[in-house]
Amino acid sequence: MVKICLECQSEPEERGPGSALRELLTDGETASTDTCSGARLTDFCAVWDAGVFLVSAAGKGAPSGVTERRLNEAETLNSVREAQFQRLEAARPRGLGRGARGPVLRMAGQPPPWAYIAVLLCVLSLGGAIEIPMDLSQPPTITKQSVKDHIVDPRDNILIECEAKGNPAPSFHWTRNSKFFNIAKDPRVSMRRRSGTLVIDFRSGGRPEEYEGEYQCFARNKFGTALSNRIRLQVSKSPLWPKENLDPVVVQEGAPLTLQCNPPPGLPSPVIFWMSSSMEPITQDKRVSQGHNGDLYFSNVMLQDMQTDYSCNARFHFTHTIQQKNPFTLKVLTNHPYNDSSLRNHPDMYSARGVAERTPSFMYPQGTASSQMVLRGMDLLLECIASGVPTPDIAWYKKGGDLPSDKAKFENFNKALRITNVSEEDSGEYFCLASNKMGSIRHTISVRVKAAPYWLDEPKNLILAPGEDGRLVCRANGNPKPTVQWMVNGEPLQSAPPNPNREVAGDTIIFRDTQISSRAVYQCNTSNEHGYLLANAFVSVLDVPPRMLSPRNQLIRVILYNRTRLDCPFFGSPIPTLRWFKNGQGSNLDGGNYHVYENGSLEIKMIRKEDQGIYTCVATNILGKAENQVRLEVKDPTRIYRMPEDQVAKRGTTVQLECRVKHDPSLKLAVSWLKDDEPLYISNRMKKEEDSLTIFGVAERDQGSYTCVASTELDQDLAKAYLTVLGRPDRPRDLELTDLAERSVRLTWIPGDDNNSPITDYVVQFEEDQFQPGVWHDHSKFPGSVNSAVLRLSPYVNYQFRVIAINEVGSSHPSLPSERYRTSGAPPESNPSDVKGEGTRKNNMEITWTPMNATSAFGPNLRYIVKWRRRETRETWNNVTVWGSRYVVGQTPVYVPYEIRVQAENDFGKGPEPDTVIGYSGEDYPRAAPTDVKIRVLNSTAISLQWNRVYSDTVQGQLREYRAYYWRESSLLKNLWVSQKRQQAGFPGDRLRGVVSRLFPYSNYKLEMVVVNGRGDGPRSETKEFTTPEGVPSAPRRFRVRQPNLETINLEWDHPEHPNGILIGYTLKYVAFNGTKVGKQIVENFSPNQTKFTVQRADPVSRYRFSLSARTQVGSGEAVTEESPAPPNEATPTAAYTNNQADIATQGWFIGLMCAIALLVLILLIVCFIKRSRGGKYPVREKKDVPLGPEDPKEEDGSFDYSDEDNKPLQGSQTSLDGTIKQQESDDSLVDYGEGGEGQFNEDGSFIGQYTVKKDKEETEGNESSEATSPVNAIYSLA
């Protein structure tokens, strides 16, 4: 542990400027009690122990606010130390990114980097003035003043600051240029009240330049005079650029060039930058760059430098204005007048453009050696700009050593070396090396470091009791060595009245047996040719009893197991002694877990629960004593017991970071999150809860370190985890073309960040600007481990390339395109593909092909030589040259074969001999129809067809299919309107049989057949007639099972949606079951009119499974199955629903509502019945049996597709007992037999279609048919 005392009565040992910091960081307890035993005041002490830097409040002279603030800082830092003790972490990885993230270990014994800064700041603060309570008499002290070089804006009033404190309050006066400045004589100048600050007002006119000069402020009271620095007042200047006419700059390509800026001198110096006259910034690189002096340097001029002009701009700080110089215009003389972009990336660009290569030479600085002087603490800037072809590279070295890596950085494309905060060891010889492939050159710069004065020991305020001794020390260093001049109350010490108690020994003034008359303010002025330092230090002689400077009876809350310091700031002269007591006990606290410092602070090395209580500090000197009390409360520490863990997540997923905290319940807990050590903004994709942070839809920007900070007003704990996001790779960049050849080029790129998922592939794409400009095509694909590839190229293509990176997450954005590269031309090496010859009319043939793309054209003016002749004849080839992708041959016979050839040709020659393809001229309509058409009915919805083929010469083209046209002539049910719209079924190829399916049952049909080729249909065959038989019905509709009580079950249903014939009844099958036990099946048959049935339950426990189907003469149709509701004790949703219904049904309001609804429905049904009870009965046509043909239906492979939505299976018919059909406006109507959904077949092959009530609007509008009156129909209508 280290103890530092600010002032000592006895003379301290000789120490260098860094001794305080070295002593502060020394291990062990090295407090110099002997040295500091006579100290009057300890202002600021620091302790470094176990990785914690503690700051204590002042002993004497510290105001109460400062005391409290410093104490809070100490407690907070103690909490951090305890957190470090409790949670030493093992190394853990920081993520899976490209950058290596090494292990991070939190150490308690090693100070963090900020600790050294804090220690340094503490040591610097020891040099501050000693504070005396303001109610005591004291000489003046300067508290605020303007900077030494004070530059002001001419548009504003001038303010020169000077503030001071003292008791009594000081008065102020000023000197200007070392002469008294009479403020009263100048109406523009005033001084602020209770301050020495000068205000010069120009609102009523005047020139600010008239007030330039050197000002100094004097603050005086009866105990002495304090001085400010000499303040040099200057008015900012931003002069206009001189008018000049600049002639065009003519330069040979490859030569060096310097465009001089020469900005007008401003105060302060303006910021220089180069732009074009259109305000576009000049692109700078290692070839073209701006020097520190503002000039623009071209290491070698290229032809593209003519594409813009160059204007130097100066921005002035105070006026915020930019002044632009007249632009320079370049004229570049070249041996290669065309600015071919393909040469920019040529491996030997300069020789390709006819530019001679040459060794480097320096443009700035000139020659081989130069020197430079810099002041200590400033930045050193060394610059080397070289010319040469190719552009030279710059490297920096220091003779006899390495460049200071912690302070050196390279700027301006390595042309400048900057060393920050220069010290004496940075002097020496530096050299820059400029090199290209032609050679190298070196320039040496000798650096001398000088120093304006800087403090070694700055004089401090001295407070003594009458009769005591003391000293003021003023030590400074610099280069050259500064001189020291002492003054007292602003006058040279030599001119002051003699004082027998004072002795001057060079940089030290010694006071012996001081008296109250010795009070004064001393000034130390140390200076050399580079600057000066001025310090004020007063000598105050006081006789003051002890007093406490902090509030009384403070409450201090601290964290368990922390190191804690209780401050007791006091003041007195002579210096009082201080003792501490706990809970009124008589023994002094010192030793063991307690340690008392000379400034009065009590340190408790490790807080325990028993340390809680009331502490009393007592200060005593010969004039009396004073005491104060502090109440100490001990709180439990805040701890994160479940920390967030490192995670790896794919983009778009959800991540949750846990952070569970335990803390003292009497303290308010706040949990916050940091990302990359900055406060985390909780966006709408994030959800922050008490013990976790959830991130939805993770994106690449979410990657980083997340720190959970759990804090109370006394301490905090934190835990960090790293989130690695696997994202799509960044786009590749900096594409470069090298190794340019006739048919190949090497493409090189720099990979983008893989965003934590390795790149697996690269896709190279190209674009050409002749055939498809702006369209990108894939060229090739390469593994993710390469970043350079040789690309095979086609002749006469102006290529431009880009690269896409791929990883497991996805593809990157394409890179920026490369420079263009055009290959030379050649004859085509291939011919167009997909050559066809087809007729569009009966007397022509159209020859078409797929045109060749840019990569197969191989040259300009791509065209095609088209040849044709009739097949199997020896006639000569006809030929024509075509620029497009089609050619029509006219006046051809009907459907004859031709031999066709298409050959590519460009300006460099013809392609290879093309292949011969066979094409056909146009087709005409077939001349004959199929004969001997035979029909066999397969079932109620399908028939088979058989016919004789036609002769091939009657087809007059390519036979596409035999096609059957059929239409529904009528229904077997009387007075039923049917749609007679034609439908068709096609049988591709040369076939003799087929099947037509999805017909309407119980209907009469007609059918015709035709031959179809590419031109169309031939003549129709003889019309055939056939009838479809009856089918089985569909399932009954809306089968409902209700259980009003435990004795009966009510069944209700509606008639089938698709009767498909005459309905003869219903079959009900049901069986009782209880768990796995199943009873005997019972079968009930009902008449076609019955739609209700009641089942008497055998017991109240069993459930029933019901299966209901409808029957025609053909057989039973599809069955519908339902189960009875579960008993109440099974608590199923069905039972609950039934019970609720039973409960509702007993309510009076419900019964009344149902009766009203039933009455309205009955009235509507009666009206509907009256409107429909018209017409007569009609007989049902007998079934027709069509004999089967000789072919087995199983061998028929014909297929059928509807061409029209209007011809679909029968829908919604109902059949009466006597065979008549009732047409309804419900879903049971047969009206729209042709417009339903898809049909389907039962196992017996009968058709079950979906019936619909809609009519074909084109054929039924205005036509209404009458219907037969039937008792069954009436029943159906009422149902």
C-alpha positions, 0 to 999 in steps of 0.5 A: 500500500502507498501513502502520498502526502502533498505538503511536508514541513520538513524538506523532502528528499530530491525526487524526479518528475516520475518519482511520485508515480513510481512510488505510488505503484510500489508494492508494500506499505511505503508511506513516508511518515517521517517525511510527512510528519509535519505536514499541515494539510493532506489534500489528496491521497491514493491507495492501490491494493489488490487491483483497486484504485481508491480515492479518499476525500481531502483532509483539510480544506476539502469542501463537503460536496467534494468529500461526499463525491470522493467517498461515493467514488471510493465505494463504487470502486471497492465494489468493482474490486470485490466483484473481481475477487469473487469472479475470476474467470477462466479463459473463454473464446470470444466468438467464431469470427475471422479475427482471432479472439483470444482468451480473456481473463479477469484478474484481481491482482493486476491493475486494469489500464484505466488504473494507471491513468487514474494514478497519474491523474491523482499524482497530477492533482497533488500539484493543485493549490491547497484549499482554505475554508473561504470564511478564513482570511487568505490571499487571492488565487487565480481560478480561471483565465484565458489561454495564452494564445487567445484567437477571437472571432472578429464578428463577436465581442471580445472576452478575456477571462480572469477570475480569482477568489480570496478573503477579502474578495480581490479587486482586478486591474489589467496591463496591456503590452506591459503598461497599465490598461485604463478601462475607464477611458475606453467606452467599449471596454468593461469588466464583469461584476465580481470578476476581472473578465474583460468585455470589449463590445463592438456593437457600436462600431470599432475595429477588433484589430485595434485591441490586439496585444499582450494582456495580463490580469492582476487580482489583489487584496490586502494579503497579496497580489496574484497574476494571470498568464500573459495572454496574447490576443489575436483576431482571426483572419480569413483573407480572400484568395488573390485573383489569377488566371491560370493557363492549362498545365501541359504535361507529358504522360508519365511525368511528375506534376505538382499543382501548388495551392498557396492558400492565403495566410489565415489565423488560424491556418485554413484546412486545405482540400482539393475538388473539381470545379463541379465540387466533386472530391479528387480521388487520391491514392498512392499515385495522386495525393495531397501534401501537408503543405496543401499542394497536389502531387502526381507521382506520374500523370496518366491520360485519365487525369485530364477527365477533370479539373483541379481546384484548391479549397481553403476552409477557415475555422472561425468564419466557417467559409470555404474559398475556392481557387481558380481551377487548374486544367490539365492537358496530357500529351500521350503516345496512346491517344485512346483511353482504353479502359482495358489497359488500366489493369494491364500487367504492364500498363505503362509500357502498353501506353508507351510510357517509359519507366524510370527510377524514383525521385523525391518531389518533397522534400528535395535532395537526400537529407533534411532536418526538422525541429519539434517541441516536446509533447507536440506531434512530429510529422515527416513527409516523403513524396516521390515520383517514378514509373511505376508509382513508388512505394514508401517505407519508413525507418529509424536509424539505430532503432525501431519506430515507436509502435505505440505512437507512430502511425502512417498517413497519406498512403504511407507518404507521411509518418506521424509520431504523437506526443514527442519526447526526447528519446524520439530525436534521431535520424529517420529515413524514407525509402521510395522504391519501384521495380526500376530502383530505390532512393532514400531521404534522411531527416534529422529530428531534433526535439526541443522543449518549452518549460515543463514542471518538475516541482510546481510551487504550492500554497503554503499554510503555516502557524506563527513561528513555523518554518516552510519553503516554496520550491519552483523546479522546471525543465526544458531544452534549453534549460529554463531560467527561474525568476521569483516575484512577490505580489507581482513585483520582482523579489529584488525590488520587494522590501527585505524580509529577515525571515525569508531566504532565496536559494535559486529555485527555492525560498525558505521561510523561518519563524514566520509571522502574520506579517509574512503573508504574500503571494509569490510568483515563479516565472520559468522561461526559455526561447520556446515558452514560459510557465507562471505559477502563483503560490501564497504563504498564509500564516494562520492560528486556527483551532480544529474544525470539521469540513464535512456534514455531521452525522453522515450515513455511509452504506458499504458492501460486505467484504469490500475495502472501505475508507471513512473520510473525516476532512478537517482543518486547523493550524497548527495541524491537528491530530486525529483519532477514531472511535467506534460506538463510543468505545474508549480505545483508538481504532488503529491496527488489525482490520483498521488503518488511519491515514495522516489525512484523517481517513480511516480504512477498513480493509475488509468490511464485515457485518460486525463493522456496522455501527457509529464511528467518531473522529476527533481532531485536536491541536493546541487551540482546541478540538472538534469531532464528527460522526459517521454511521456505517451500514453494511449491505450484501453484494450484488451478484449475477449467479446465472451469467449469459453464455457465448452463443452462435446463431444463424441469421434470422433465428431467436437468441436468449441471453440469461442474467439472473441476479441476487442482491440486497433487498434494501437496495434498488436493483437495475439491470441494463445491457451493453453491446460492445461496451456501449449502452444497448438500444432495445429495438422492437426486435428485442425483449428485455425481461428481469432475468434475460434479453431476447433477440428476435430475427438475429441480424449481422449487426447484432453480433458482438459482446453483450454485457449484463450490468446489475447495479444498485446505488452502491455496487454493481456486477457484470457478466459478458457473453459473445454472440456470433451471428452466422450471416451471408458473406460480404461481397468480394472487392477490389477485382483485378484482371491480370495475365491478359491473353487472347482467350483467357484472363486471370481474375483476382479478388479480395474476399469479403468477411465470411460473417462467421460461416466459411465461404464454400464457393465463388460464382464468377459472372460476366456481362457483355455490352453488345447483345445483352447489355446489363444482363449478367450470366454465370461464367464459372464456379470456384471453391471458397479457398481460392481468390484468383482464377483463370477464366476461359474467354470467347473471341470478340466479347467486351467482358466485365466480371463480378464475383458472388461469395456463397456460404451455408447461410446464403449468397453475398451481394455481387461485387462491384464489376471489374474493368472491361476487357475485349478479346479479339475476333475469330470465325464462329466455332459453332452453328445455331441450335434448335433448327426447325422447319414447319409450315405456318400455311399449307403452301409454305415452310418457316425455318427457325433457329435459336440465335447465337449469344455474345460468347459464340458470335466470335466477331462483328456482323453475325449472320446466318446462311440458310440452305434447303432442298426437298428430301430424296431429290437431287435438286440443288440447294437453295440458300439465303443470308439472314440476320435474324432467327427465321426465314419463310420458304414460299410456294411449297407442296402440302406436307413434304419433307425438306433438308435444312442447314443453317450456318453461322458467319461473321466478318472473320469467316464462316462457321463449321459445316452445319448438320442437316435437319429434316423439316416439313412444309405446311399441312392442309385439312384431312380429307376423310373421316373414320369409318365403321364407328362402334360403341359399347356401353361400359357402365353408367358413365363410360363407353368404349369406341372402335373405328377403322383408320383412314388412309395416310394420304388423306391426312395431308399432314401429321396425324395428331389424334382421332377425336370424338365429339359427343353431346347429351341429347336428352335425359331419361327423366321426362321434362328435364332440360339438358345442355346439348353443348358439345364435348370432345375426347381425343385419342392421340396417335394412330389408334383404333379404339378408346374410352369416353368417360365422365358421362351423365347416367340415365341419358341419351347421347349422340357422337361423331368422330373426326381426324385431326392434324396440325391444321385442324379437323377433317370431315365428321363421321356418321352420327351414332346414338347411345344411352347410359344406364342407371347408377347407385346413389350418393350418401344421404346428406346431413345425417344427424344423431341427437340424444334428447335423454338417456332412453332414446336416440333420434336419427334424421337425414336428408335425401342423397344429393345424387340419386343416380337413378330411381331411389327405392329405400334406405338401409340403416346398420347400427351396433352398440359398443362400450369400450372394447365390447361390441354388440350385435349389429342390427339392420333396418330398411326404410322406404324412400320417403322416410327421413327419421328414425328413433332408437330405444337404448338398451342401457344408458351406458353404451354408445351406438355407431350408425351407418346409413346408405341409400339404394336404387335398383342397381344397389346401395350407394355410399354410406355415411357413419356417425356415433351417438354422443358420449354419456355425461360421465365421459365429459366429451365435447359432444356430450357437453354440447348436447347437455347445453342444448338440452338446458337451452331447450327448456327455456321459454324464450328459446321455445318461442323463438323456434316456433316463430322460425318454424312458422316462417319456414312453413309459409315459405315452403307452402308458397314454393309448393304452390308455384311448383305444382304444375305439369304432368307425369312422363314415362321413364324410357326403358334401358337400352342394351348395347352389345359389346364389341369383339375387343376386350375392354381391358386392352383399350388404352384410350383416354379422354379429357374434357375441353369444356366446363359446361359438360360435366356429370349429372348433379342434384337429381331426385327420383320419385317412386313411379320414375318421375323426377321433380325439378327443384331450386335446391341442390337436388335439381337436375337442371344444370346436369352439365355444370358440376364438379368432378365425377367419380366411380363406385366400385361397381363402375357406376357414376357418382357425380356432383349435382348443381342447380345452375343452368347454362346461361347461354342456353337456358335464359328465358326457358322454363320447363314444367314439372310433374306433380308427385307426392314424393316431390312434395315430401322432398320439398317439405324436407 
